[in-house]
Amino acid sequence: MTTAPIRVLIADDHFVVRRGVGAMLASLDDAFVVVAEATTGVEAVRQAQLTTPDVVIMDINMPVLNGIESTRQLGRVVPAAAVLVLTMFDDDETVLSAMRAGARGYLLKGALQDEMVAAIRSVAAGQVVIGPGVAGRLLSQLTAAQPADAPFPQLTSREREVLTGIAQGRGNGAIAAGLGLAPKTVGNHVSAIFAKLRVASRAEAIVRARESGLGGRTAEGS
């Protein structure tokens, strides 16, 4: 019985990367078929809806909509598509953010062909793949226990710190400066917080946070 090829969407804003990955997959005896390419995060989501790939190879640093938010949206609109992140970023925050957004695999650019092929096959089969060098750090952080009485246990410790800053009325720039993060990273955390708390605005997030004791009390409640 002939096995159907794995359908792949390549999302990366660099032409050389897209064509390089596509050429590599095309050389593998019809085991894979590239159904679409995308140069922005928004385009990745749209093309995934149109082509229903088995695997989306996703860069993190994408224009218009970054790869982490694109991954989160794909989980809602094309849940059957497995996201394999392929990026230059190997810092803990990016790895964790991508996996929490729903990525099923995380590889660094420069991975060997055999490693990439195995990762694509694995995520398509429902497995989780983490490239060497980041796996140990990721495991230790994902398994770190939250305090039993911590508010919003669905949030990471970093997201809770950002939410505390929001509850204190600070903007993303001030929160970033206080935590030693890039404003863009704080923006990613804010998006994740809104999604996890199911709030649509900063004002709603402030109310939820203050009701749970983060950031101090409101003037009316003091």
PyMOL CGO cylinders between C-alpha atoms (Angstrom):
from pymol import cmd
from pymol.cgo import CYLINDER

trace = [
    CYLINDER, 0.00, 0.00, 0.00, 1.33, 3.42, -0.98, 0.3, 1, 1, 1, 1, 1, 1,
    CYLINDER, 1.33, 3.42, -0.98, 1.68, 5.94, 1.85, 0.3, 1, 1, 1, 1, 1, 1,
    CYLINDER, 1.68, 5.94, 1.85, 0.38, 9.42, 1.07, 0.3, 1, 1, 1, 1, 1, 1,
    CYLINDER, 0.38, 9.42, 1.07, 3.06, 12.13, 1.15, 0.3, 1, 1, 1, 1, 1, 1,
    CYLINDER, 3.06, 12.13, 1.15, 3.19, 14.45, 4.14, 0.3, 1, 1, 1, 1, 1, 1,
    CYLINDER, 3.19, 14.45, 4.14, 1.74, 17.82, 3.13, 0.3, 1, 1, 1, 1, 1, 1,
    CYLINDER, 1.74, 17.82, 3.13, 3.97, 20.69, 4.25, 0.3, 1, 1, 1, 1, 1, 1,
    CYLINDER, 3.97, 20.69, 4.25, 3.53, 24.47, 4.40, 0.3, 1, 1, 1, 1, 1, 1,
    CYLINDER, 3.53, 24.47, 4.40, 6.76, 26.47, 4.74, 0.3, 1, 1, 1, 1, 1, 1,
    CYLINDER, 6.76, 26.47, 4.74, 6.39, 29.81, 6.55, 0.3, 1, 1, 1, 1, 1, 1,
    CYLINDER, 6.39, 29.81, 6.55, 9.53, 31.93, 6.52, 0.3, 1, 1, 1, 1, 1, 1,
    CYLINDER, 9.53, 31.93, 6.52, 10.16, 35.48, 5.33, 0.3, 1, 1, 1, 1, 1, 1,
    CYLINDER, 10.16, 35.48, 5.33, 13.52, 34.54, 3.80, 0.3, 1, 1, 1, 1, 1, 1,
    CYLINDER, 13.52, 34.54, 3.80, 13.35, 33.27, 0.22, 0.3, 1, 1, 1, 1, 1, 1,
    CYLINDER, 13.35, 33.27, 0.22, 16.56, 31.26, 0.57, 0.3, 1, 1, 1, 1, 1, 1,
    CYLINDER, 16.56, 31.26, 0.57, 15.21, 29.35, 3.57, 0.3, 1, 1, 1, 1, 1, 1,
    CYLINDER, 15.21, 29.35, 3.57, 11.89, 28.57, 1.89, 0.3, 1, 1, 1, 1, 1, 1,
    CYLINDER, 11.89, 28.57, 1.89, 13.52, 27.35, -1.29, 0.3, 1, 1, 1, 1, 1, 1,
    CYLINDER, 13.52, 27.35, -1.29, 16.21, 25.44, 0.56, 0.3, 1, 1, 1, 1, 1, 1,
    CYLINDER, 16.21, 25.44, 0.56, 13.74, 23.54, 2.71, 0.3, 1, 1, 1, 1, 1, 1,
    CYLINDER, 13.74, 23.54, 2.71, 11.44, 23.00, -0.27, 0.3, 1, 1, 1, 1, 1, 1,
    CYLINDER, 11.44, 23.00, -0.27, 14.26, 21.63, -2.44, 0.3, 1, 1, 1, 1, 1, 1,
    CYLINDER, 14.26, 21.63, -2.44, 15.36, 19.31, 0.36, 0.3, 1, 1, 1, 1, 1, 1,
    CYLINDER, 15.36, 19.31, 0.36, 11.84, 17.90, 0.74, 0.3, 1, 1, 1, 1, 1, 1,
    CYLINDER, 11.84, 17.90, 0.74, 11.36, 17.57, -3.01, 0.3, 1, 1, 1, 1, 1, 1,
    CYLINDER, 11.36, 17.57, -3.01, 14.47, 15.37, -3.20, 0.3, 1, 1, 1, 1, 1, 1,
    CYLINDER, 14.47, 15.37, -3.20, 13.01, 12.71, -0.92, 0.3, 1, 1, 1, 1, 1, 1,
    CYLINDER, 13.01, 12.71, -0.92, 11.17, 10.41, -3.33, 0.3, 1, 1, 1, 1, 1, 1,
    CYLINDER, 11.17, 10.41, -3.33, 7.65, 11.85, -3.03, 0.3, 1, 1, 1, 1, 1, 1,
    CYLINDER, 7.65, 11.85, -3.03, 7.63, 11.40, 0.75, 0.3, 1, 1, 1, 1, 1, 1,
    CYLINDER, 7.63, 11.40, 0.75, 6.69, 15.06, 1.15, 0.3, 1, 1, 1, 1, 1, 1,
    CYLINDER, 6.69, 15.06, 1.15, 4.82, 17.64, -0.90, 0.3, 1, 1, 1, 1, 1, 1,
    CYLINDER, 4.82, 17.64, -0.90, 5.05, 21.39, -0.30, 0.3, 1, 1, 1, 1, 1, 1,
    CYLINDER, 5.05, 21.39, -0.30, 1.47, 22.63, -0.64, 0.3, 1, 1, 1, 1, 1, 1,
    CYLINDER, 1.47, 22.63, -0.64, 2.16, 26.33, 0.03, 0.3, 1, 1, 1, 1, 1, 1,
    CYLINDER, 2.16, 26.33, 0.03, 4.68, 28.91, 1.15, 0.3, 1, 1, 1, 1, 1, 1,
    CYLINDER, 4.68, 28.91, 1.15, 4.10, 31.99, 3.33, 0.3, 1, 1, 1, 1, 1, 1,
    CYLINDER, 4.10, 31.99, 3.33, 6.20, 35.08, 3.96, 0.3, 1, 1, 1, 1, 1, 1,
    CYLINDER, 6.20, 35.08, 3.96, 4.20, 36.56, 6.86, 0.3, 1, 1, 1, 1, 1, 1,
    CYLINDER, 4.20, 36.56, 6.86, 2.42, 35.14, 9.88, 0.3, 1, 1, 1, 1, 1, 1,
    CYLINDER, 2.42, 35.14, 9.88, -0.96, 36.24, 8.57, 0.3, 1, 1, 1, 1, 1, 1,
    CYLINDER, -0.96, 36.24, 8.57, -0.29, 34.57, 5.24, 0.3, 1, 1, 1, 1, 1, 1,
    CYLINDER, -0.29, 34.57, 5.24, 0.75, 31.38, 7.03, 0.3, 1, 1, 1, 1, 1, 1,
    CYLINDER, 0.75, 31.38, 7.03, -2.60, 31.16, 8.79, 0.3, 1, 1, 1, 1, 1, 1,
    CYLINDER, -2.60, 31.16, 8.79, -4.52, 31.94, 5.60, 0.3, 1, 1, 1, 1, 1, 1,
    CYLINDER, -4.52, 31.94, 5.60, -2.58, 29.45, 3.47, 0.3, 1, 1, 1, 1, 1, 1,
    CYLINDER, -2.58, 29.45, 3.47, -3.01, 26.76, 6.13, 0.3, 1, 1, 1, 1, 1, 1,
    CYLINDER, -3.01, 26.76, 6.13, -6.76, 27.25, 6.02, 0.3, 1, 1, 1, 1, 1, 1,
    CYLINDER, -6.76, 27.25, 6.02, -6.74, 26.98, 2.23, 0.3, 1, 1, 1, 1, 1, 1,
    CYLINDER, -6.74, 26.98, 2.23, -4.38, 24.01, 1.87, 0.3, 1, 1, 1, 1, 1, 1,
    CYLINDER, -4.38, 24.01, 1.87, -4.85, 22.04, 5.14, 0.3, 1, 1, 1, 1, 1, 1,
    CYLINDER, -4.85, 22.04, 5.14, -1.23, 20.88, 5.51, 0.3, 1, 1, 1, 1, 1, 1,
    CYLINDER, -1.23, 20.88, 5.51, -0.15, 18.08, 7.81, 0.3, 1, 1, 1, 1, 1, 1,
    CYLINDER, -0.15, 18.08, 7.81, 2.85, 20.11, 9.01, 0.3, 1, 1, 1, 1, 1, 1,
    CYLINDER, 2.85, 20.11, 9.01, 3.59, 23.84, 9.09, 0.3, 1, 1, 1, 1, 1, 1,
    CYLINDER, 3.59, 23.84, 9.09, 7.29, 24.68, 9.27, 0.3, 1, 1, 1, 1, 1, 1,
    CYLINDER, 7.29, 24.68, 9.27, 7.20, 28.03, 11.08, 0.3, 1, 1, 1, 1, 1, 1,
    CYLINDER, 7.20, 28.03, 11.08, 9.82, 30.70, 11.63, 0.3, 1, 1, 1, 1, 1, 1,
    CYLINDER, 9.82, 30.70, 11.63, 9.54, 32.80, 14.79, 0.3, 1, 1, 1, 1, 1, 1,
    CYLINDER, 9.54, 32.80, 14.79, 10.60, 36.20, 13.46, 0.3, 1, 1, 1, 1, 1, 1,
    CYLINDER, 10.60, 36.20, 13.46, 7.83, 36.71, 10.91, 0.3, 1, 1, 1, 1, 1, 1,
    CYLINDER, 7.83, 36.71, 10.91, 6.46, 40.09, 9.74, 0.3, 1, 1, 1, 1, 1, 1,
    CYLINDER, 6.46, 40.09, 9.74, 2.88, 41.29, 10.39, 0.3, 1, 1, 1, 1, 1, 1,
    CYLINDER, 2.88, 41.29, 10.39, 2.21, 38.43, 12.82, 0.3, 1, 1, 1, 1, 1, 1,
    CYLINDER, 2.21, 38.43, 12.82, 5.03, 36.62, 14.58, 0.3, 1, 1, 1, 1, 1, 1,
    CYLINDER, 5.03, 36.62, 14.58, 5.43, 32.88, 14.48, 0.3, 1, 1, 1, 1, 1, 1,
    CYLINDER, 5.43, 32.88, 14.48, 4.27, 32.35, 18.06, 0.3, 1, 1, 1, 1, 1, 1,
    CYLINDER, 4.27, 32.35, 18.06, 0.96, 34.15, 17.55, 0.3, 1, 1, 1, 1, 1, 1,
    CYLINDER, 0.96, 34.15, 17.55, 0.56, 32.46, 14.16, 0.3, 1, 1, 1, 1, 1, 1,
    CYLINDER, 0.56, 32.46, 14.16, 1.02, 29.10, 15.87, 0.3, 1, 1, 1, 1, 1, 1,
    CYLINDER, 1.02, 29.10, 15.87, -1.61, 30.01, 18.44, 0.3, 1, 1, 1, 1, 1, 1,
    CYLINDER, -1.61, 30.01, 18.44, -4.08, 30.98, 15.72, 0.3, 1, 1, 1, 1, 1, 1,
    CYLINDER, -4.08, 30.98, 15.72, -3.37, 27.83, 13.73, 0.3, 1, 1, 1, 1, 1, 1,
    CYLINDER, -3.37, 27.83, 13.73, -4.30, 25.79, 16.78, 0.3, 1, 1, 1, 1, 1, 1,
    CYLINDER, -4.30, 25.79, 16.78, -7.75, 27.38, 16.66, 0.3, 1, 1, 1, 1, 1, 1,
    CYLINDER, -7.75, 27.38, 16.66, -8.48, 27.41, 12.93, 0.3, 1, 1, 1, 1, 1, 1,
    CYLINDER, -8.48, 27.41, 12.93, -6.47, 24.42, 11.61, 0.3, 1, 1, 1, 1, 1, 1,
    CYLINDER, -6.47, 24.42, 11.61, -5.96, 22.23, 14.69, 0.3, 1, 1, 1, 1, 1, 1,
    CYLINDER, -5.96, 22.23, 14.69, -4.94, 19.19, 12.62, 0.3, 1, 1, 1, 1, 1, 1,
    CYLINDER, -4.94, 19.19, 12.62, -1.84, 20.97, 11.31, 0.3, 1, 1, 1, 1, 1, 1,
    CYLINDER, -1.84, 20.97, 11.31, 1.26, 20.25, 13.40, 0.3, 1, 1, 1, 1, 1, 1,
    CYLINDER, 1.26, 20.25, 13.40, 3.58, 23.23, 13.78, 0.3, 1, 1, 1, 1, 1, 1,
    CYLINDER, 3.58, 23.23, 13.78, 7.32, 22.60, 13.65, 0.3, 1, 1, 1, 1, 1, 1,
    CYLINDER, 7.32, 22.60, 13.65, 9.23, 25.74, 14.60, 0.3, 1, 1, 1, 1, 1, 1,
    CYLINDER, 9.23, 25.74, 14.60, 12.45, 26.26, 12.63, 0.3, 1, 1, 1, 1, 1, 1,
    CYLINDER, 12.45, 26.26, 12.63, 14.30, 29.29, 13.92, 0.3, 1, 1, 1, 1, 1, 1,
    CYLINDER, 14.30, 29.29, 13.92, 17.56, 30.89, 14.99, 0.3, 1, 1, 1, 1, 1, 1,
    CYLINDER, 17.56, 30.89, 14.99, 16.20, 31.69, 18.47, 0.3, 1, 1, 1, 1, 1, 1,
    CYLINDER, 16.20, 31.69, 18.47, 17.27, 29.27, 21.18, 0.3, 1, 1, 1, 1, 1, 1,
    CYLINDER, 17.27, 29.27, 21.18, 16.54, 31.33, 24.31, 0.3, 1, 1, 1, 1, 1, 1,
    CYLINDER, 16.54, 31.33, 24.31, 14.34, 29.73, 26.94, 0.3, 1, 1, 1, 1, 1, 1,
    CYLINDER, 14.34, 29.73, 26.94, 11.53, 32.30, 26.73, 0.3, 1, 1, 1, 1, 1, 1,
    CYLINDER, 11.53, 32.30, 26.73, 11.07, 31.85, 22.98, 0.3, 1, 1, 1, 1, 1, 1,
    CYLINDER, 11.07, 31.85, 22.98, 11.17, 28.06, 23.18, 0.3, 1, 1, 1, 1, 1, 1,
    CYLINDER, 11.17, 28.06, 23.18, 8.63, 27.97, 26.00, 0.3, 1, 1, 1, 1, 1, 1,
    CYLINDER, 8.63, 27.97, 26.00, 6.37, 30.55, 24.36, 0.3, 1, 1, 1, 1, 1, 1,
    CYLINDER, 6.37, 30.55, 24.36, 6.31, 28.58, 21.12, 0.3, 1, 1, 1, 1, 1, 1,
    CYLINDER, 6.31, 28.58, 21.12, 5.51, 25.28, 22.82, 0.3, 1, 1, 1, 1, 1, 1,
    CYLINDER, 5.51, 25.28, 22.82, 2.82, 26.84, 24.99, 0.3, 1, 1, 1, 1, 1, 1,
    CYLINDER, 2.82, 26.84, 24.99, 1.32, 28.40, 21.87, 0.3, 1, 1, 1, 1, 1, 1,
    CYLINDER, 1.32, 28.40, 21.87, 0.86, 24.89, 20.52, 0.3, 1, 1, 1, 1, 1, 1,
    CYLINDER, 0.86, 24.89, 20.52, 4.00, 24.09, 18.52, 0.3, 1, 1, 1, 1, 1, 1,
    CYLINDER, 4.00, 24.09, 18.52, 4.65, 20.37, 18.39, 0.3, 1, 1, 1, 1, 1, 1,
    CYLINDER, 4.65, 20.37, 18.39, 8.32, 20.66, 17.51, 0.3, 1, 1, 1, 1, 1, 1,
    CYLINDER, 8.32, 20.66, 17.51, 11.22, 23.09, 17.85, 0.3, 1, 1, 1, 1, 1, 1,
    CYLINDER, 11.22, 23.09, 17.85, 14.38, 22.94, 15.75, 0.3, 1, 1, 1, 1, 1, 1,
    CYLINDER, 14.38, 22.94, 15.75, 17.18, 25.40, 15.22, 0.3, 1, 1, 1, 1, 1, 1,
    CYLINDER, 17.18, 25.40, 15.22, 18.13, 26.49, 11.72, 0.3, 1, 1, 1, 1, 1, 1,
    CYLINDER, 18.13, 26.49, 11.72, 21.23, 24.62, 10.77, 0.3, 1, 1, 1, 1, 1, 1,
    CYLINDER, 21.23, 24.62, 10.77, 19.79, 21.27, 11.81, 0.3, 1, 1, 1, 1, 1, 1,
    CYLINDER, 19.79, 21.27, 11.81, 21.01, 18.37, 9.68, 0.3, 1, 1, 1, 1, 1, 1,
    CYLINDER, 21.01, 18.37, 9.68, 18.74, 17.10, 6.91, 0.3, 1, 1, 1, 1, 1, 1,
    CYLINDER, 18.74, 17.10, 6.91, 18.15, 13.77, 8.63, 0.3, 1, 1, 1, 1, 1, 1,
    CYLINDER, 18.15, 13.77, 8.63, 17.20, 15.53, 11.84, 0.3, 1, 1, 1, 1, 1, 1,
    CYLINDER, 17.20, 15.53, 11.84, 14.72, 17.81, 10.04, 0.3, 1, 1, 1, 1, 1, 1,
    CYLINDER, 14.72, 17.81, 10.04, 13.15, 14.96, 8.09, 0.3, 1, 1, 1, 1, 1, 1,
    CYLINDER, 13.15, 14.96, 8.09, 12.76, 12.90, 11.24, 0.3, 1, 1, 1, 1, 1, 1,
    CYLINDER, 12.76, 12.90, 11.24, 11.22, 15.88, 13.04, 0.3, 1, 1, 1, 1, 1, 1,
    CYLINDER, 11.22, 15.88, 13.04, 8.67, 16.49, 10.28, 0.3, 1, 1, 1, 1, 1, 1,
    CYLINDER, 8.67, 16.49, 10.28, 7.66, 12.83, 10.28, 0.3, 1, 1, 1, 1, 1, 1,
    CYLINDER, 7.66, 12.83, 10.28, 7.41, 12.77, 14.06, 0.3, 1, 1, 1, 1, 1, 1,
    CYLINDER, 7.41, 12.77, 14.06, 5.22, 15.86, 14.47, 0.3, 1, 1, 1, 1, 1, 1,
    CYLINDER, 5.22, 15.86, 14.47, 3.01, 14.67, 11.61, 0.3, 1, 1, 1, 1, 1, 1,
    CYLINDER, 3.01, 14.67, 11.61, 2.52, 11.45, 13.59, 0.3, 1, 1, 1, 1, 1, 1,
    CYLINDER, 2.52, 11.45, 13.59, 1.50, 13.38, 16.70, 0.3, 1, 1, 1, 1, 1, 1,
    CYLINDER, 1.50, 13.38, 16.70, 4.79, 13.25, 18.56, 0.3, 1, 1, 1, 1, 1, 1,
    CYLINDER, 4.79, 13.25, 18.56, 6.63, 16.15, 20.21, 0.3, 1, 1, 1, 1, 1, 1,
    CYLINDER, 6.63, 16.15, 20.21, 10.15, 16.92, 19.01, 0.3, 1, 1, 1, 1, 1, 1,
    CYLINDER, 10.15, 16.92, 19.01, 12.65, 19.26, 20.65, 0.3, 1, 1, 1, 1, 1, 1,
    CYLINDER, 12.65, 19.26, 20.65, 16.06, 19.76, 19.09, 0.3, 1, 1, 1, 1, 1, 1,
    CYLINDER, 16.06, 19.76, 19.09, 19.18, 18.98, 21.10, 0.3, 1, 1, 1, 1, 1, 1,
    CYLINDER, 19.18, 18.98, 21.10, 20.54, 21.85, 23.13, 0.3, 1, 1, 1, 1, 1, 1,
    CYLINDER, 20.54, 21.85, 23.13, 17.16, 23.17, 24.22, 0.3, 1, 1, 1, 1, 1, 1,
    CYLINDER, 17.16, 23.17, 24.22, 15.39, 19.99, 25.33, 0.3, 1, 1, 1, 1, 1, 1,
    CYLINDER, 15.39, 19.99, 25.33, 16.94, 19.80, 28.79, 0.3, 1, 1, 1, 1, 1, 1,
    CYLINDER, 16.94, 19.80, 28.79, 16.24, 23.42, 29.64, 0.3, 1, 1, 1, 1, 1, 1,
    CYLINDER, 16.24, 23.42, 29.64, 12.69, 23.16, 28.33, 0.3, 1, 1, 1, 1, 1, 1,
    CYLINDER, 12.69, 23.16, 28.33, 11.92, 20.07, 30.37, 0.3, 1, 1, 1, 1, 1, 1,
    CYLINDER, 11.92, 20.07, 30.37, 13.18, 21.59, 33.59, 0.3, 1, 1, 1, 1, 1, 1,
    CYLINDER, 13.18, 21.59, 33.59, 11.09, 24.72, 33.13, 0.3, 1, 1, 1, 1, 1, 1,
    CYLINDER, 11.09, 24.72, 33.13, 7.91, 22.97, 32.01, 0.3, 1, 1, 1, 1, 1, 1,
    CYLINDER, 7.91, 22.97, 32.01, 8.03, 20.65, 34.99, 0.3, 1, 1, 1, 1, 1, 1,
    CYLINDER, 8.03, 20.65, 34.99, 8.71, 23.41, 37.53, 0.3, 1, 1, 1, 1, 1, 1,
    CYLINDER, 8.71, 23.41, 37.53, 5.82, 23.43, 39.98, 0.3, 1, 1, 1, 1, 1, 1,
    CYLINDER, 5.82, 23.43, 39.98, 3.82, 26.57, 40.58, 0.3, 1, 1, 1, 1, 1, 1,
    CYLINDER, 3.82, 26.57, 40.58, 3.01, 27.52, 44.20, 0.3, 1, 1, 1, 1, 1, 1,
    CYLINDER, 3.01, 27.52, 44.20, -0.26, 25.90, 45.23, 0.3, 1, 1, 1, 1, 1, 1,
    CYLINDER, -0.26, 25.90, 45.23, -1.84, 29.24, 46.11, 0.3, 1, 1, 1, 1, 1, 1,
    CYLINDER, -1.84, 29.24, 46.11, -0.57, 31.16, 43.07, 0.3, 1, 1, 1, 1, 1, 1,
    CYLINDER, -0.57, 31.16, 43.07, -3.32, 33.02, 41.19, 0.3, 1, 1, 1, 1, 1, 1,
    CYLINDER, -3.32, 33.02, 41.19, -3.96, 32.04, 37.58, 0.3, 1, 1, 1, 1, 1, 1,
    CYLINDER, -3.96, 32.04, 37.58, -2.12, 28.70, 37.57, 0.3, 1, 1, 1, 1, 1, 1,
    CYLINDER, -2.12, 28.70, 37.57, -2.53, 28.54, 33.79, 0.3, 1, 1, 1, 1, 1, 1,
    CYLINDER, -2.53, 28.54, 33.79, -0.02, 31.39, 33.47, 0.3, 1, 1, 1, 1, 1, 1,
    CYLINDER, -0.02, 31.39, 33.47, 3.74, 30.95, 33.53, 0.3, 1, 1, 1, 1, 1, 1,
    CYLINDER, 3.74, 30.95, 33.53, 5.71, 32.74, 36.22, 0.3, 1, 1, 1, 1, 1, 1,
    CYLINDER, 5.71, 32.74, 36.22, 6.88, 35.29, 33.64, 0.3, 1, 1, 1, 1, 1, 1,
    CYLINDER, 6.88, 35.29, 33.64, 3.33, 35.88, 32.40, 0.3, 1, 1, 1, 1, 1, 1,
    CYLINDER, 3.33, 35.88, 32.40, 2.23, 36.42, 36.00, 0.3, 1, 1, 1, 1, 1, 1,
    CYLINDER, 2.23, 36.42, 36.00, 4.97, 39.05, 36.41, 0.3, 1, 1, 1, 1, 1, 1,
    CYLINDER, 4.97, 39.05, 36.41, 3.76, 40.80, 33.26, 0.3, 1, 1, 1, 1, 1, 1,
    CYLINDER, 3.76, 40.80, 33.26, 0.16, 40.63, 34.45, 0.3, 1, 1, 1, 1, 1, 1,
    CYLINDER, 0.16, 40.63, 34.45, 1.21, 42.18, 37.75, 0.3, 1, 1, 1, 1, 1, 1,
    CYLINDER, 1.21, 42.18, 37.75, 2.73, 45.07, 35.80, 0.3, 1, 1, 1, 1, 1, 1,
    CYLINDER, 2.73, 45.07, 35.80, -0.48, 45.44, 33.80, 0.3, 1, 1, 1, 1, 1, 1,
    CYLINDER, -0.48, 45.44, 33.80, -2.50, 45.48, 37.02, 0.3, 1, 1, 1, 1, 1, 1,
    CYLINDER, -2.50, 45.48, 37.02, -0.25, 48.26, 38.30, 0.3, 1, 1, 1, 1, 1, 1,
    CYLINDER, -0.25, 48.26, 38.30, -1.17, 50.33, 35.26, 0.3, 1, 1, 1, 1, 1, 1,
    CYLINDER, -1.17, 50.33, 35.26, 2.23, 50.13, 33.59, 0.3, 1, 1, 1, 1, 1, 1,
    CYLINDER, 2.23, 50.13, 33.59, 2.63, 50.07, 29.81, 0.3, 1, 1, 1, 1, 1, 1,
    CYLINDER, 2.63, 50.07, 29.81, 4.56, 47.41, 27.92, 0.3, 1, 1, 1, 1, 1, 1,
    CYLINDER, 4.56, 47.41, 27.92, 7.68, 49.58, 27.75, 0.3, 1, 1, 1, 1, 1, 1,
    CYLINDER, 7.68, 49.58, 27.75, 7.79, 50.10, 31.49, 0.3, 1, 1, 1, 1, 1, 1,
    CYLINDER, 7.79, 50.10, 31.49, 7.11, 46.42, 32.17, 0.3, 1, 1, 1, 1, 1, 1,
    CYLINDER, 7.11, 46.42, 32.17, 9.87, 45.44, 29.75, 0.3, 1, 1, 1, 1, 1, 1,
    CYLINDER, 9.87, 45.44, 29.75, 12.35, 47.78, 31.44, 0.3, 1, 1, 1, 1, 1, 1,
    CYLINDER, 12.35, 47.78, 31.44, 11.46, 46.46, 34.88, 0.3, 1, 1, 1, 1, 1, 1,
    CYLINDER, 11.46, 46.46, 34.88, 11.84, 42.81, 33.88, 0.3, 1, 1, 1, 1, 1, 1,
    CYLINDER, 11.84, 42.81, 33.88, 14.83, 43.26, 31.60, 0.3, 1, 1, 1, 1, 1, 1,
    CYLINDER, 14.83, 43.26, 31.60, 12.90, 42.08, 28.54, 0.3, 1, 1, 1, 1, 1, 1,
    CYLINDER, 12.90, 42.08, 28.54, 12.42, 43.43, 25.04, 0.3, 1, 1, 1, 1, 1, 1,
    CYLINDER, 12.42, 43.43, 25.04, 9.11, 45.30, 24.54, 0.3, 1, 1, 1, 1, 1, 1,
    CYLINDER, 9.11, 45.30, 24.54, 8.23, 42.84, 21.76, 0.3, 1, 1, 1, 1, 1, 1,
    CYLINDER, 8.23, 42.84, 21.76, 8.67, 39.94, 24.18, 0.3, 1, 1, 1, 1, 1, 1,
    CYLINDER, 8.67, 39.94, 24.18, 6.36, 41.63, 26.66, 0.3, 1, 1, 1, 1, 1, 1,
    CYLINDER, 6.36, 41.63, 26.66, 3.84, 42.12, 23.85, 0.3, 1, 1, 1, 1, 1, 1,
    CYLINDER, 3.84, 42.12, 23.85, 3.94, 38.38, 23.15, 0.3, 1, 1, 1, 1, 1, 1,
    CYLINDER, 3.94, 38.38, 23.15, 3.35, 37.66, 26.83, 0.3, 1, 1, 1, 1, 1, 1,
    CYLINDER, 3.35, 37.66, 26.83, 0.42, 40.10, 26.91, 0.3, 1, 1, 1, 1, 1, 1,
    CYLINDER, 0.42, 40.10, 26.91, -1.19, 38.32, 23.94, 0.3, 1, 1, 1, 1, 1, 1,
    CYLINDER, -1.19, 38.32, 23.94, -0.76, 34.97, 25.69, 0.3, 1, 1, 1, 1, 1, 1,
    CYLINDER, -0.76, 34.97, 25.69, -2.22, 36.35, 28.93, 0.3, 1, 1, 1, 1, 1, 1,
    CYLINDER, -2.22, 36.35, 28.93, -5.29, 37.73, 27.15, 0.3, 1, 1, 1, 1, 1, 1,
    CYLINDER, -5.29, 37.73, 27.15, -5.87, 34.37, 25.44, 0.3, 1, 1, 1, 1, 1, 1,
    CYLINDER, -5.87, 34.37, 25.44, -5.44, 32.32, 28.62, 0.3, 1, 1, 1, 1, 1, 1,
    CYLINDER, -5.44, 32.32, 28.62, -7.63, 34.61, 30.75, 0.3, 1, 1, 1, 1, 1, 1,
    CYLINDER, -7.63, 34.61, 30.75, -10.13, 35.00, 27.91, 0.3, 1, 1, 1, 1, 1, 1,
    CYLINDER, -10.13, 35.00, 27.91, -10.16, 38.78, 28.13, 0.3, 1, 1, 1, 1, 1, 1,
    CYLINDER, -10.16, 38.78, 28.13, -10.32, 41.16, 25.20, 0.3, 1, 1, 1, 1, 1, 1,
    CYLINDER, -10.32, 41.16, 25.20, -8.75, 44.29, 26.63, 0.3, 1, 1, 1, 1, 1, 1,
    CYLINDER, -8.75, 44.29, 26.63, -6.17, 45.60, 29.06, 0.3, 1, 1, 1, 1, 1, 1,
    CYLINDER, -6.17, 45.60, 29.06, -8.95, 46.96, 31.25, 0.3, 1, 1, 1, 1, 1, 1,
    CYLINDER, -8.95, 46.96, 31.25, -10.51, 43.50, 31.62, 0.3, 1, 1, 1, 1, 1, 1,
    CYLINDER, -10.51, 43.50, 31.62, -7.12, 42.03, 32.46, 0.3, 1, 1, 1, 1, 1, 1,
    CYLINDER, -7.12, 42.03, 32.46, -6.56, 44.68, 35.14, 0.3, 1, 1, 1, 1, 1, 1,
    CYLINDER, -6.56, 44.68, 35.14, -9.92, 43.89, 36.75, 0.3, 1, 1, 1, 1, 1, 1,
    CYLINDER, -9.92, 43.89, 36.75, -9.25, 40.13, 36.76, 0.3, 1, 1, 1, 1, 1, 1,
    CYLINDER, -9.25, 40.13, 36.76, -5.73, 40.62, 38.14, 0.3, 1, 1, 1, 1, 1, 1,
    CYLINDER, -5.73, 40.62, 38.14, -6.74, 43.00, 40.91, 0.3, 1, 1, 1, 1, 1, 1,
    CYLINDER, -6.74, 43.00, 40.91, -9.64, 40.79, 41.96, 0.3, 1, 1, 1, 1, 1, 1,
    CYLINDER, -9.64, 40.79, 41.96, -7.05, 38.04, 42.47, 0.3, 1, 1, 1, 1, 1, 1,
    CYLINDER, -7.05, 38.04, 42.47, -4.74, 40.27, 44.48, 0.3, 1, 1, 1, 1, 1, 1,
    CYLINDER, -4.74, 40.27, 44.48, -2.15, 41.14, 41.83, 0.3, 1, 1, 1, 1, 1, 1,
    CYLINDER, -2.15, 41.14, 41.83, -0.92, 44.70, 41.46, 0.3, 1, 1, 1, 1, 1, 1,
    CYLINDER, -0.92, 44.70, 41.46, -2.62, 46.15, 44.50, 0.3, 1, 1, 1, 1, 1, 1,
    CYLINDER, -2.62, 46.15, 44.50, -6.20, 47.21, 44.99, 0.3, 1, 1, 1, 1, 1, 1,
    CYLINDER, -6.20, 47.21, 44.99, -8.20, 49.67, 43.00, 0.3, 1, 1, 1, 1, 1, 1,
    CYLINDER, -8.20, 49.67, 43.00, -8.81, 53.08, 44.48, 0.3, 1, 1, 1, 1, 1, 1,
    CYLINDER, -8.81, 53.08, 44.48, -12.44, 52.13, 45.13, 0.3, 1, 1, 1, 1, 1, 1,
    CYLINDER, -12.44, 52.13, 45.13, -11.38, 49.01, 47.01, 0.3, 1, 1, 1, 1, 1, 1,
    CYLINDER, -11.38, 49.01, 47.01, -8.61, 50.57, 49.10, 0.3, 1, 1, 1, 1, 1, 1,
]
cmd.load_cgo(trace, "trace")
